Amino acid sequence: MTKLILSTSNIMNGGPSIVRRPTAEKSNTELTTSLRTNFIASQQALSPQSNGSTPGITSRETSDHKRPPISSWTARDDNNLFIPSIDFSLSGLAEERSQYDITVKLFYLPNIPISRRCLQTDEAIELVLKELRVPSIDLLIVSFPDIAFDADDEEDEEELPEYSNFSQELEELDAMGRTWRKLEALHERGTIKQLGLSEFGSQRLARFLPRTKVKPSVDQINVRDCCVVPKPLILFAKQQGIELLTHNDCTNILPRGTVRELLGPGKGAGILAGIDDDSGGLTGEVEPQWVVKYTAVVKNRGVVENKGYFAVADLKD
């Protein structure tokens, strides 16, 4: 099995190869566009017509016969394949660590065994720390799969709704609690200063908080279906000392078909072979594992200096 580690690099660099996007755009679009842009830029930097420089990207498609060899712009480390290759010695922030607020959001993806989450958390945080060359992050927000905030559930703050499978929800909350203990361990070591959740309404929060030792400092909700945050959630969050933030992220940020489209032949990066393809691309079943988004903001200026994504998928023979 090969672990595919996809990266966007810093999407705030503003060079000719970076496509500027509105801040309100959903992050799955930002993720896929930034990955594709970084792949093309890495390939064009090695193409004969680039003359050693990275040209502006004028096409979203690179013909397969013009691509440089996969090994020339990716890097393999045991069973890990970095797409594109990364020189962490060239990464990092421009100023001292104390000058930044660093926020990280980790997306656990659907249909992945819960038992993998602790290892996935370590992998994601390690990559971000190496990319930014810092010892810690200020806030880690976790997004659990198949959870979506629904403002309609907040209408009645006195009674909890009836669930068709209440025991299943309790099992899911217990599983989230086990994952949360891993985050608490990182908090205790000083790697993460604050913890946060995503898409938790007041009722789910009320059930989840007794399972924690370190309470979440933040709850991110997507208010795409309502114009204001429901009052019951505002009151409950205030009572618990939880800050409410809004976001535009998708819960399933990286579907399986999207990875194959990004890495396949034709409009993709040419890493994966297509049907009846003899181009030398990799073969096997692709299974997305997790995605992490990181943002470093300069405190005294409120400017985003560094923002990017890592996405990991397993390629099974």
Solvent accessible surface area in square Angstrom, and as a share of the most:
residue,aa,sasa,rsa
1,M,121,0.54
2,T,19,0.11
3,K,43,0.18
4,L,0,0.00
5,I,9,0.05
6,L,1,0.00
7,S,4,0.02
8,T,2,0.01
9,S,49,0.31
10,N,19,0.10
11,I,7,0.03
12,M,65,0.29
13,N,103,0.53
14,G,37,0.35
15,G,29,0.28
16,P,108,0.68
17,S,18,0.12
18,I,37,0.19
19,V,65,0.37
20,R,152,0.55
21,R,46,0.17
22,P,96,0.60
23,T,143,0.83
24,A,71,0.55
25,E,58,0.26
26,K,91,0.39
27,S,5,0.03
28,N,49,0.25
29,T,55,0.32
30,E,20,0.09
31,L,0,0.00
32,T,28,0.16
33,T,32,0.19
34,S,4,0.03
35,L,0,0.00
36,R,41,0.15
37,T,3,0.01
38,N,23,0.12
39,F,3,0.01
40,I,10,0.05
41,A,13,0.10
42,S,26,0.17
43,Q,3,0.01
44,Q,41,0.18
45,A,38,0.29
46,L,91,0.45
47,S,12,0.08
48,P,121,0.76
49,Q,128,0.57
50,S,7,0.05
51,N,137,0.70
52,G,77,0.74
53,S,67,0.43
54,T,57,0.33
55,P,52,0.32
56,G,33,0.32
57,I,30,0.15
58,T,139,0.81
59,S,55,0.35
60,R,94,0.34
61,E,91,0.41
62,T,24,0.14
63,S,44,0.28
64,D,62,0.32
65,H,154,0.69
66,K,122,0.52
67,R,37,0.13
68,P,17,0.11
69,P,92,0.58
70,I,46,0.24
71,S,95,0.61
72,S,55,0.36
73,W,7,0.02
74,T,10,0.06
75,A,40,0.31
76,R,128,0.47
77,D,79,0.41
78,D,123,0.64
79,N,98,0.50
80,N,46,0.24
81,L,8,0.04
82,F,27,0.11
83,I,0,0.00
84,P,9,0.05
85,S,55,0.35
86,I,45,0.23
87,D,79,0.41
88,F,38,0.16
89,S,72,0.47
90,L,149,0.74
91,S,25,0.16
92,G,26,0.25
93,L,30,0.15
94,A,88,0.68
95,E,69,0.31
96,E,130,0.58
97,R,46,0.17
98,S,75,0.48
99,Q,68,0.30
100,Y,0,0.00
101,D,65,0.34
102,I,0,0.00
103,T,48,0.28
104,V,0,0.00
105,K,6,0.03
106,L,0,0.00
107,F,1,0.00
108,Y,3,0.01
109,L,6,0.03
110,P,25,0.16
111,N,142,0.73
112,I,20,0.10
113,P,63,0.39
114,I,74,0.37
115,S,100,0.64
116,R,77,0.28
117,R,20,0.07
118,C,57,0.34
119,L,113,0.56
120,Q,8,0.03
121,T,0,0.00
122,D,53,0.28
123,E,36,0.16
124,A,0,0.00
125,I,5,0.03
126,E,101,0.45
127,L,15,0.08
128,V,0,0.00
129,L,32,0.16
130,K,87,0.37
131,E,16,0.07
132,L,1,0.00
133,R,149,0.54
134,V,15,0.09
135,P,102,0.64
136,S,13,0.08
137,I,0,0.00
138,D,22,0.11
139,L,18,0.09
140,L,0,0.00
141,I,2,0.01
142,V,0,0.00
143,S,5,0.03
144,F,3,0.01
145,P,21,0.13
146,D,122,0.63
147,I,8,0.04
148,A,58,0.45
149,F,15,0.06
150,D,68,0.35
151,A,24,0.19
152,D,97,0.50
153,D,72,0.37
154,E,4,0.02
155,E,137,0.62
156,D,72,0.37
157,E,106,0.48
158,E,147,0.66
159,E,121,0.54
160,L,93,0.46
161,P,53,0.33
162,E,171,0.77
163,Y,83,0.32
164,S,128,0.83
165,N,73,0.37
166,F,92,0.38
167,S,69,0.45
168,Q,88,0.39
169,E,16,0.07
170,L,60,0.30
171,E,117,0.53
172,E,78,0.35
173,L,1,0.01
174,D,61,0.32
175,A,3,0.02
176,M,12,0.05
177,G,1,0.01
178,R,124,0.45
179,T,2,0.01
180,W,0,0.00
181,R,126,0.46
182,K,36,0.15
183,L,0,0.00
184,E,3,0.01
185,A,37,0.29
186,L,4,0.02
187,H,58,0.26
188,E,116,0.52
189,R,161,0.59
190,G,42,0.41
191,T,21,0.12
192,I,1,0.00
193,K,110,0.47
194,Q,87,0.39
195,L,1,0.00
196,G,0,0.00
197,L,0,0.00
198,S,3,0.02
199,E,8,0.04
200,F,0,0.00
201,G,8,0.08
202,S,12,0.08
203,Q,18,0.08
204,R,62,0.23
205,L,0,0.00
206,A,42,0.33
207,R,29,0.11
208,F,0,0.00
209,L,15,0.07
210,P,107,0.67
211,R,67,0.24
212,T,21,0.12
213,K,155,0.66
214,V,33,0.19
215,K,101,0.43
216,P,2,0.02
217,S,31,0.20
218,V,6,0.03
219,D,0,0.00
220,Q,24,0.11
221,I,0,0.00
222,N,10,0.05
223,V,36,0.21
224,R,125,0.46
225,D,125,0.65
226,C,35,0.21
227,C,124,0.74
228,V,101,0.58
229,V,33,0.19
230,P,20,0.13
231,K,135,0.57
232,P,19,0.12
233,L,0,0.00
234,I,77,0.39
235,L,69,0.34
236,F,40,0.17
237,A,2,0.01
238,K,162,0.69
239,Q,140,0.62
240,Q,54,0.24
241,G,63,0.60
242,I,10,0.05
243,E,100,0.45
244,L,42,0.21
245,L,62,0.31
246,T,79,0.46
247,H,20,0.09
248,N,66,0.34
249,D,11,0.06
250,C,30,0.18
251,T,37,0.22
252,N,68,0.35
253,I,0,0.00
254,L,3,0.01
255,P,56,0.35
256,R,112,0.41
257,G,53,0.51
258,T,31,0.18
259,V,0,0.00
260,R,97,0.35
261,E,109,0.49
262,L,2,0.01
263,L,0,0.00
264,G,4,0.04
265,P,51,0.32
266,G,30,0.28
267,K,133,0.56
268,G,7,0.07
269,A,5,0.04
270,G,12,0.12
271,I,0,0.00
272,L,2,0.01
273,A,11,0.08
274,G,28,0.27
275,I,166,0.84
276,D,147,0.76
277,D,45,0.23
278,D,141,0.73
279,S,72,0.47
280,G,62,0.60
281,G,13,0.12
282,L,48,0.24
283,T,97,0.57
284,G,29,0.28
285,E,91,0.41
286,V,2,0.01
287,E,21,0.10
288,P,11,0.07
289,Q,7,0.03
290,W,1,0.00
291,V,0,0.00
292,V,0,0.00
293,K,33,0.14
294,Y,2,0.01
295,T,27,0.16
296,A,0,0.00
297,V,40,0.23
298,V,0,0.00
299,K,104,0.44
300,N,115,0.59
301,R,137,0.50
302,G,56,0.54
303,V,75,0.43
304,V,49,0.28
305,E,44,0.20
306,N,10,0.05
307,K,40,0.17
308,G,0,0.00
309,Y,0,0.00
310,F,1,0.00
311,A,0,0.00
312,V,1,0.01
313,A,1,0.01
314,D,9,0.05
315,L,5,0.02
316,K,67,0.28
317,D,152,0.79
